[in-house]
Amino acid sequence: MIDSDADDRLEPYRHVGDPRWLTAHALFVAEGRLVVERLLVHGGYEIDSVLVTPAGQEAMMPHFRPGVVVHVASQEVVNRVTGFNFHRGCLALVRRPVESVPLSRFADARRIVVLEGVGNPDNIGGIFRSAAALGADGIVLDPTSGDPWYRKSVRTSVGAVLRLPFVRAERWPETLRTLPEMGIRIVALTPSGELTLDELKAELHGDARIALLAGAEGPGLTSAALAEAQTTVRIPVDPRSDSLNVVVAVSIALATVHTIDRR
């Protein structure tokens, strides 16, 4: 049990709210019992250490494996060290995987999500959560989209970031041109789409391989990205409404194409 917030073992946890420090030290933060449990169960990540309250330790004890460093401190000590009351008394510092995964990782993918300019961490995490639940094989992010390893993104994804592969496309929009060469049809989600989502569904077969391309609310997709799409699709909404949140739009589209697989 660590009784003082001056304990040197807690030094890295003073920086959990500083994404630049975390990136510089090749770390990301997993927050909350459910996310940390999934981290431990996954087994594919190098855990630097875990910080828990006594209640968190009791709840998480069945999931801790040999070799994982676990620090236990009171909620008061934890709050002073981290600067916030983190979710459900459990926090882990994890070695950040290398992001330079090649696009060829998706050579056999049937459903992927491609994001342009989606920077909000809640949106990034929400899209990962929906993509994992609705049959996507992975996610491609353009250079301006947010960091999936950002603490809030990991938390909002409820751990989906830990198991769904993603690729950071440094060359944009050139990377998009590779997808059709791989046999993947790019379907861009835009309010001015030529087809409705239902019309797209009607013409697709179960063996269709699709990349759903989506941009941020407001600016949407750039003309350069839209030019690389083979199909543009719209989700009909009440004309008195604003455009859908990108998480909602991607989720609706994924759910629709997911039903094709079950025909």
C-alpha contacts under 8 A as a table, 3 or more apart, distances in Angstrom:
res1	aa1	res2	aa2	distance
1	M	71	H	7.00
1	M	72	V	4.98
1	M	73	A	5.70
2	I	5	D	7.83
2	I	7	D	7.18
2	I	71	H	7.03
2	I	72	V	5.93
2	I	73	A	4.96
2	I	74	S	7.80
3	D	7	D	7.96
3	D	73	A	6.34
3	D	74	S	7.35
3	D	77	V	7.23
4	S	7	D	5.65
4	S	77	V	6.53
5	D	10	L	7.12
5	D	77	V	5.35
5	D	78	V	7.32
5	D	80	R	6.75
5	D	81	V	5.87
6	A	10	L	7.54
7	D	10	L	5.80
7	D	11	E	7.35
8	D	11	E	5.25
9	R	12	P	7.56
10	L	13	Y	5.43
10	L	14	R	7.05
10	L	81	V	7.25
11	E	14	R	5.57
11	E	15	H	7.83
12	P	15	H	5.79
12	P	16	V	7.32
13	Y	16	V	5.33
13	Y	81	V	6.50
13	Y	82	T	5.74
14	R	17	G	7.71
14	R	81	V	5.25
14	R	82	T	4.95
14	R	83	G	7.47
15	H	18	D	5.21
15	H	21	W	6.60
15	H	22	L	7.08
15	H	82	T	7.03
16	V	19	P	7.30
16	V	22	L	7.03
16	V	29	V	6.81
16	V	82	T	6.45
17	G	82	T	7.35
17	G	83	G	7.94
18	D	21	W	5.46
18	D	22	L	6.38
19	P	22	L	5.02
19	P	23	T	6.03
19	P	150	Y	6.81
20	R	23	T	5.18
20	R	24	A	6.07
21	W	24	A	5.09
21	W	25	H	6.23
22	L	25	H	5.16
22	L	26	A	6.07
22	L	27	L	4.97
22	L	28	F	6.12
23	T	26	A	4.88
23	T	27	L	5.88
23	T	28	F	7.29
23	T	96	R	7.90
24	A	27	L	7.76
26	A	95	R	5.88
26	A	96	R	5.02
26	A	97	P	7.91
27	L	93	L	6.35
27	L	94	V	5.36
27	L	95	R	4.62
27	L	96	R	4.70
28	F	93	L	5.91
28	F	94	V	5.31
28	F	95	R	6.44
28	F	96	R	5.66
28	F	149	W	5.78
28	F	150	Y	6.75
28	F	151	R	6.75
29	V	91	L	7.03
29	V	92	A	5.73
29	V	93	L	4.95
29	V	94	V	6.20
29	V	149	W	7.48
29	V	150	Y	7.37
29	V	151	R	5.25
29	V	154	V	7.67
30	A	35	V	6.23
30	A	36	V	5.88
30	A	39	L	7.79
30	A	91	L	5.81
30	A	92	A	5.07
30	A	93	L	6.54
30	A	94	V	7.26
30	A	151	R	6.60
30	A	154	V	6.49
30	A	155	R	6.84
31	E	35	V	6.20
31	E	36	V	6.50
31	E	86	F	7.16
31	E	87	H	6.32
31	E	90	C	6.21
31	E	91	L	4.65
31	E	92	A	6.49
31	E	151	R	7.23
31	E	154	V	7.70
31	E	155	R	5.98
32	G	35	V	5.50
32	G	36	V	6.12
32	G	86	F	7.47
32	G	87	H	4.94
32	G	88	R	5.46
32	G	89	G	6.76
32	G	90	C	5.08
32	G	91	L	6.09
32	G	155	R	7.36
33	R	36	V	5.20
33	R	37	E	5.84
33	R	56	G	7.35
33	R	60	M	7.05
33	R	87	H	7.84
33	R	88	R	6.36
33	R	89	G	7.37
33	R	90	C	5.52
33	R	91	L	7.73
34	L	37	E	5.04
34	L	38	R	6.24
34	L	158	V	7.21
34	L	159	G	7.74
35	V	38	R	5.14
35	V	39	L	6.17
35	V	154	V	7.96
35	V	155	R	6.87
35	V	158	V	5.70
35	V	159	G	4.91
36	V	39	L	4.80
36	V	40	L	6.19
36	V	90	C	7.35
36	V	91	L	7.11
36	V	92	A	6.73
36	V	159	G	7.92
37	E	40	L	5.14
37	E	41	V	6.14
37	E	60	M	7.30
37	E	63	H	6.45
38	R	41	V	4.99
38	R	42	H	5.87
38	R	159	G	6.42
38	R	162	L	7.96
39	L	42	H	5.25
39	L	43	G	6.60
39	L	44	G	7.99
39	L	45	Y	7.31
39	L	159	G	7.30
39	L	162	L	6.87
40	L	43	G	5.49
40	L	63	H	6.63
40	L	64	F	7.03
40	L	65	R	7.61
41	V	63	H	7.40
42	H	45	Y	7.61
42	H	162	L	7.76
42	H	163	R	7.58
45	Y	94	V	7.01
45	Y	95	R	6.89
45	Y	97	P	7.83
46	E	94	V	5.95
46	E	95	R	5.38
47	I	50	V	7.60
47	I	68	V	6.79
47	I	92	A	7.18
47	I	93	L	6.22
47	I	94	V	4.41
47	I	95	R	6.13
48	D	68	V	7.68
48	D	69	V	7.15
48	D	92	A	7.48
48	D	93	L	5.36
48	D	94	V	5.20
48	D	95	R	6.44
49	S	68	V	6.42
49	S	69	V	4.76
49	S	70	V	5.82
49	S	71	H	7.37
49	S	92	A	5.82
49	S	93	L	5.55
49	S	94	V	7.20
50	V	68	V	7.54
50	V	69	V	6.21
50	V	70	V	4.74
50	V	71	H	6.02
50	V	90	C	7.29
50	V	91	L	5.75
50	V	92	A	4.20
50	V	93	L	6.37
51	L	70	V	5.95
51	L	71	H	4.74
51	L	72	V	5.90
51	L	73	A	7.38
51	L	89	G	8.00
51	L	90	C	5.93
51	L	91	L	5.19
51	L	92	A	6.08
52	V	55	A	7.75
52	V	56	G	5.29
52	V	57	Q	5.67
52	V	70	V	7.39
52	V	71	H	6.28
52	V	72	V	5.02
52	V	73	A	6.38
52	V	89	G	5.37
52	V	90	C	4.50
52	V	91	L	6.35
53	T	56	G	4.94
53	T	57	Q	6.06
53	T	72	V	5.50
53	T	73	A	5.18
53	T	74	S	5.24
53	T	75	Q	5.77
53	T	78	V	7.71
53	T	89	G	5.18
53	T	90	C	6.78
54	P	57	Q	5.01
54	P	58	E	6.30
54	P	72	V	6.26
54	P	73	A	6.78
54	P	74	S	6.65
55	A	58	E	5.22
55	A	59	A	6.35
55	A	89	G	7.19
56	G	59	A	5.16
56	G	60	M	5.98
56	G	88	R	6.98
56	G	89	G	5.15
56	G	90	C	5.80
57	Q	60	M	5.15
57	Q	61	M	5.66
57	Q	72	V	7.11
57	Q	90	C	7.89
58	E	61	M	5.40
59	A	62	P	7.55
60	M	63	H	5.54
60	M	64	F	6.68
61	M	64	F	5.49
64	F	68	V	6.82
65	R	68	V	6.04
73	A	77	V	6.17
73	A	78	V	6.30
74	S	77	V	5.29
74	S	78	V	6.21
75	Q	78	V	5.02
75	Q	79	N	6.00
75	Q	85	N	7.79
75	Q	89	G	7.14
76	E	79	N	5.15
76	E	80	R	6.33
77	V	80	R	5.25
77	V	81	V	6.25
78	V	81	V	5.17
78	V	82	T	6.02
78	V	83	G	7.97
78	V	85	N	7.70
79	N	82	T	5.40
79	N	83	G	5.34
79	N	84	F	5.21
79	N	85	N	5.36
79	N	86	F	7.57
80	R	83	G	5.35
80	R	84	F	7.42
82	T	85	N	7.82
86	F	89	G	6.28
86	F	90	C	7.37
86	F	91	L	7.50
87	H	90	C	6.73
87	H	91	L	7.96
96	R	149	W	7.67
98	V	101	V	7.38
99	E	167	V	6.86
99	E	168	R	6.70
100	S	167	V	7.06
100	S	168	R	6.81
101	V	105	R	7.21
101	V	166	F	7.63
101	V	167	V	5.57
101	V	168	R	7.34
102	P	105	R	5.85
102	P	167	V	6.70
103	L	106	F	5.91
103	L	107	A	7.51
103	L	167	V	6.36
103	L	169	A	7.85
104	S	107	A	4.99
105	R	108	D	7.80
106	F	109	A	4.86
106	F	137	D	7.64
106	F	138	G	7.45
107	A	182	M	6.21
109	A	112	I	6.88
109	A	137	D	5.79
109	A	138	G	7.82
109	A	209	R	7.22
110	R	136	A	7.57
110	R	137	D	6.84
110	R	184	I	7.59
110	R	207	D	7.88
110	R	208	A	7.12
110	R	209	R	4.41
110	R	210	I	6.12
111	R	135	G	7.05
111	R	136	A	4.80
111	R	137	D	5.59
111	R	138	G	7.45
111	R	209	R	6.03
111	R	210	I	5.15
111	R	211	A	5.92
111	R	212	L	7.76
112	I	136	A	5.26
112	I	137	D	5.51
112	I	138	G	5.10
112	I	139	I	5.56
112	I	140	V	7.46
112	I	210	I	6.54
112	I	211	A	4.79
112	I	212	L	6.36
113	V	131	A	7.50
113	V	136	A	7.10
113	V	138	G	6.58
113	V	139	I	4.76
113	V	140	V	6.25
113	V	211	A	5.50
113	V	212	L	4.82
113	V	213	L	6.13
113	V	214	A	7.73
114	V	139	I	5.73
114	V	140	V	4.61
114	V	141	L	5.90
114	V	142	D	7.80
114	V	211	A	6.44
114	V	212	L	5.86
114	V	213	L	4.62
114	V	214	A	6.31
115	L	118	V	6.25
115	L	139	I	7.62
115	L	140	V	6.26
115	L	141	L	4.95
115	L	142	D	6.19
115	L	145	S	6.87
115	L	213	L	5.93
115	L	214	A	5.17
115	L	215	G	5.81
116	E	141	L	6.39
116	E	142	D	5.19
116	E	143	P	7.93
116	E	144	T	6.93
116	E	145	S	6.03
116	E	213	L	7.62
116	E	214	A	6.30
116	E	215	G	4.79
116	E	216	A	6.96
116	E	221	L	6.66
117	G	142	D	6.84
117	G	143	P	7.85
117	G	144	T	5.10
117	G	145	S	4.65
117	G	146	G	7.81
117	G	215	G	5.81
117	G	216	A	5.68
117	G	221	L	7.88
118	V	123	N	7.20
118	V	124	I	6.98
118	V	144	T	7.24
118	V	145	S	4.59
118	V	146	G	6.17
118	V	215	G	6.01
118	V	216	A	4.80
119	G	123	N	7.55
119	G	124	I	7.16
119	G	144	T	6.90
119	G	145	S	4.65
119	G	146	G	4.11
119	G	147	D	7.77
119	G	216	A	7.62
120	N	123	N	5.30
120	N	124	I	6.32
120	N	146	G	6.34
121	P	124	I	4.93
121	P	125	G	6.04
121	P	146	G	6.22
121	P	147	D	7.28
121	P	148	P	7.41
121	P	150	Y	7.06
121	P	152	K	5.96
121	P	153	S	4.71
121	P	156	T	7.99
122	D	125	G	5.22
122	D	126	G	5.93
122	D	152	K	6.63
122	D	153	S	5.73
122	D	156	T	5.99
123	N	126	G	4.99
123	N	127	I	6.01
123	N	153	S	7.75
123	N	246	V	7.04
123	N	247	V	5.81
124	I	127	I	5.31
124	I	128	F	6.33
124	I	146	G	6.62
124	I	147	D	7.76
124	I	148	P	6.43
124	I	153	S	5.92
124	I	157	S	7.77
124	I	247	V	7.99
125	G	128	F	5.16
125	G	129	R	6.20
125	G	148	P	6.84
125	G	152	K	7.45
125	G	153	S	4.23
125	G	154	V	6.04
125	G	155	R	7.18
125	G	156	T	4.76
125	G	157	S	4.05
125	G	158	V	7.79
125	G	160	A	7.89
125	G	161	V	7.35
126	G	129	R	5.05
126	G	130	S	6.26
126	G	153	S	7.74
126	G	156	T	5.95
126	G	157	S	5.40
126	G	247	V	5.96
127	I	130	S	5.15
127	I	131	A	5.87
127	I	157	S	7.48
127	I	247	V	5.31
127	I	250	V	7.01
127	I	251	S	7.26
128	F	131	A	5.02
128	F	132	A	6.05
128	F	139	I	7.79
128	F	157	S	5.72
128	F	160	A	5.83
128	F	161	V	6.11
128	F	164	L	7.32
129	R	132	A	5.38
129	R	133	A	6.30
129	R	156	T	7.67
129	R	157	S	4.63
129	R	158	V	6.73
129	R	159	G	7.77
129	R	160	A	5.29
129	R	161	V	7.60
130	S	133	A	5.06
130	S	134	L	5.93
130	S	247	V	7.88
130	S	250	V	7.99
130	S	251	S	5.79
130	S	254	L	7.99
131	A	134	L	5.25
131	A	135	G	6.29
131	A	136	A	4.97
131	A	137	D	7.83
131	A	138	G	7.56
131	A	251	S	7.30
131	A	254	L	7.19
132	A	135	G	5.96
132	A	136	A	5.89
132	A	137	D	7.65
132	A	160	A	6.17
132	A	164	L	6.38
133	A	136	A	7.72
134	L	251	S	7.81
134	L	254	L	6.09
134	L	255	A	6.03
134	L	258	H	6.40
135	G	254	L	7.70
135	G	258	H	6.54
136	A	139	I	7.86
136	A	254	L	7.63
137	D	164	L	6.98
137	D	165	P	7.37
138	G	164	L	5.60
138	G	165	P	4.96
138	G	166	F	5.42
139	I	164	L	7.63
139	I	165	P	6.58
139	I	166	F	4.58
139	I	167	V	6.38
140	V	166	F	5.59
140	V	167	V	4.79
140	V	168	R	5.95
140	V	169	A	6.69
141	L	144	T	7.84
141	L	145	S	5.89
141	L	166	F	7.41
141	L	167	V	6.24
141	L	168	R	4.98
141	L	169	A	5.95
142	D	145	S	5.62
142	D	168	R	6.11
142	D	169	A	5.11
142	D	170	E	6.67
142	D	171	R	7.95
142	D	172	W	6.49
143	P	168	R	6.67
143	P	169	A	6.17
143	P	170	E	5.49
143	P	171	R	7.73
143	P	172	W	7.34
147	D	150	Y	5.40
147	D	153	S	7.47
148	P	153	S	5.54
148	P	154	V	6.46
148	P	161	V	6.60
149	W	153	S	6.44
149	W	154	V	5.94
149	W	161	V	7.55
150	Y	153	S	5.26
150	Y	154	V	6.31
151	R	154	V	5.32
151	R	155	R	6.26
152	K	155	R	5.05
152	K	156	T	5.95
153	S	156	T	5.18
153	S	157	S	6.04
154	V	157	S	5.23
154	V	158	V	6.50
154	V	159	G	5.88
154	V	160	A	7.50
154	V	161	V	6.01
154	V	162	L	7.88
155	R	158	V	5.18
155	R	159	G	6.56
156	T	159	G	7.81
157	S	160	A	5.13
157	S	161	V	6.20
158	V	161	V	7.87
159	G	162	L	5.39
159	G	163	R	7.40
160	A	163	R	5.52
160	A	164	L	6.02
161	V	164	L	5.51
161	V	165	P	7.52
162	L	165	P	7.96
169	A	172	W	6.58
169	A	175	T	6.32
170	E	175	T	7.91
171	R	174	E	5.64
171	R	175	T	5.74
172	W	175	T	5.62
172	W	176	L	7.25
173	P	176	L	5.52
173	P	177	R	7.45
173	P	224	A	6.69
173	P	225	A	5.89
173	P	228	E	7.79
174	E	177	R	5.54
174	E	178	T	7.48
175	T	178	T	5.55
175	T	179	L	7.49
176	L	179	L	5.65
176	L	180	P	7.91
176	L	225	A	7.68
176	L	228	E	6.49
177	R	180	P	6.31
177	R	181	E	7.15
177	R	228	E	6.53
178	T	181	E	5.19
178	T	182	M	6.46
179	L	182	M	5.05
179	L	183	G	6.56
179	L	184	I	5.22
179	L	185	R	7.09
179	L	186	I	7.32
179	L	211	A	7.95
180	P	183	G	4.88
180	P	184	I	4.79
180	P	185	R	5.68
180	P	186	I	7.18
181	E	184	I	7.24
183	G	209	R	6.92
184	I	208	A	7.96
184	I	209	R	4.96
184	I	210	I	5.33
184	I	211	A	6.37
185	R	208	A	7.91
185	R	209	R	6.09
185	R	210	I	4.84
185	R	211	A	5.97
185	R	229	A	7.68
185	R	230	Q	6.36
185	R	231	T	7.89
186	I	210	I	6.00
186	I	211	A	4.78
186	I	212	L	6.21
186	I	213	L	6.67
186	I	228	E	7.52
186	I	229	A	4.86
186	I	230	Q	5.46
186	I	231	T	6.52
187	V	210	I	6.77
187	V	211	A	5.95
187	V	212	L	5.03
187	V	213	L	5.90
187	V	229	A	5.83
187	V	230	Q	6.28
187	V	231	T	4.85
187	V	232	T	5.60
187	V	233	V	6.73
188	A	193	G	7.73
188	A	212	L	5.92
188	A	213	L	4.51
188	A	214	A	6.18
188	A	226	L	6.66
188	A	229	A	5.95
188	A	230	Q	7.99
188	A	231	T	6.25
188	A	232	T	4.65
188	A	233	V	5.99
189	L	193	G	6.85
189	L	212	L	7.00
189	L	213	L	6.03
189	L	214	A	5.44
189	L	215	G	7.91
189	L	232	T	6.04
189	L	233	V	5.07
189	L	234	R	5.86
189	L	235	I	7.88
189	L	249	A	7.82
190	T	193	G	5.24
190	T	214	A	7.56
190	T	220	G	7.23
190	T	221	L	7.44
190	T	232	T	6.61
190	T	233	V	6.02
190	T	234	R	5.33
190	T	235	I	7.92
191	P	233	V	7.52
191	P	234	R	4.94
191	P	235	I	6.85
191	P	236	P	7.90
191	P	243	S	7.27
192	S	232	T	7.76
192	S	233	V	7.49
192	S	234	R	6.20
193	G	196	T	6.98
193	G	231	T	7.94
193	G	232	T	4.45
193	G	233	V	4.08
193	G	234	R	4.50
194	E	231	T	7.45
194	E	232	T	5.50
194	E	233	V	5.79
194	E	234	R	7.12
195	L	198	D	7.99
195	L	199	E	5.87
195	L	200	L	6.28
195	L	231	T	7.82
195	L	232	T	6.44
195	L	233	V	4.80
195	L	234	R	6.20
196	T	199	E	5.14
196	T	200	L	6.36
196	T	233	V	5.42
196	T	234	R	4.91
196	T	235	I	5.85
196	T	236	P	6.79
197	L	200	L	5.08
197	L	201	K	6.23
197	L	233	V	5.91
197	L	234	R	6.06
197	L	235	I	5.76
197	L	253	A	7.04
197	L	256	T	7.56
198	D	201	K	4.99
198	D	202	A	6.24
198	D	256	T	7.89
199	E	202	A	5.12
199	E	203	E	6.62
200	L	203	E	5.45
200	L	204	L	6.35
200	L	233	V	7.37
201	K	204	L	5.30
201	K	256	T	7.03
201	K	257	V	6.47
201	K	260	I	7.19
204	L	208	A	6.29
204	L	260	I	7.46
205	H	208	A	5.46
205	H	260	I	6.91
206	G	260	I	5.43
206	G	261	D	5.09
206	G	262	R	7.74
206	G	263	R	7.06
207	D	261	D	7.72
212	L	250	V	7.60
212	L	253	A	7.82
214	A	220	G	7.40
214	A	221	L	6.57
214	A	246	V	7.15
214	A	250	V	7.20
215	G	219	P	7.54
215	G	220	G	4.58
215	G	221	L	4.66
215	G	222	T	7.97
215	G	246	V	7.11
216	A	219	P	6.25
216	A	220	G	4.98
216	A	221	L	7.13
216	A	246	V	6.28
217	E	220	G	5.52
217	E	243	S	7.34
217	E	244	L	7.61
217	E	245	N	6.30
217	E	246	V	6.24
219	P	222	T	7.62
221	L	225	A	6.31
221	L	226	L	6.45
222	T	225	A	5.31
222	T	226	L	6.28
223	S	226	L	5.00
223	S	227	A	6.04
224	A	227	A	5.23
224	A	228	E	6.94
225	A	228	E	5.43
225	A	229	A	7.04
226	L	229	A	5.36
226	L	232	T	7.79
229	A	232	T	6.76
235	I	249	A	7.53
237	V	241	S	6.89
237	V	243	S	7.81
238	D	241	S	5.46
239	P	242	D	7.74
244	L	248	V	6.31
244	L	249	A	5.85
245	N	248	V	5.26
245	N	249	A	6.17
246	V	249	A	5.01
246	V	250	V	5.99
247	V	250	V	5.31
247	V	251	S	6.00
248	V	251	S	5.08
248	V	252	I	6.12
249	A	252	I	5.26
249	A	253	A	6.23
250	V	253	A	5.13
250	V	254	L	6.01
251	S	254	L	5.10
251	S	255	A	6.02
252	I	255	A	5.17
252	I	256	T	6.19
253	A	256	T	5.11
253	A	257	V	6.33
254	L	257	V	5.33
254	L	258	H	5.81
255	A	258	H	4.98
255	A	259	T	6.55
256	T	259	T	5.58
256	T	260	I	7.26
257	V	260	I	5.25
257	V	261	D	7.25
258	H	261	D	5.55
258	H	262	R	7.29
259	T	262	R	5.29
259	T	263	R	6.81
260	I	263	R	5.44
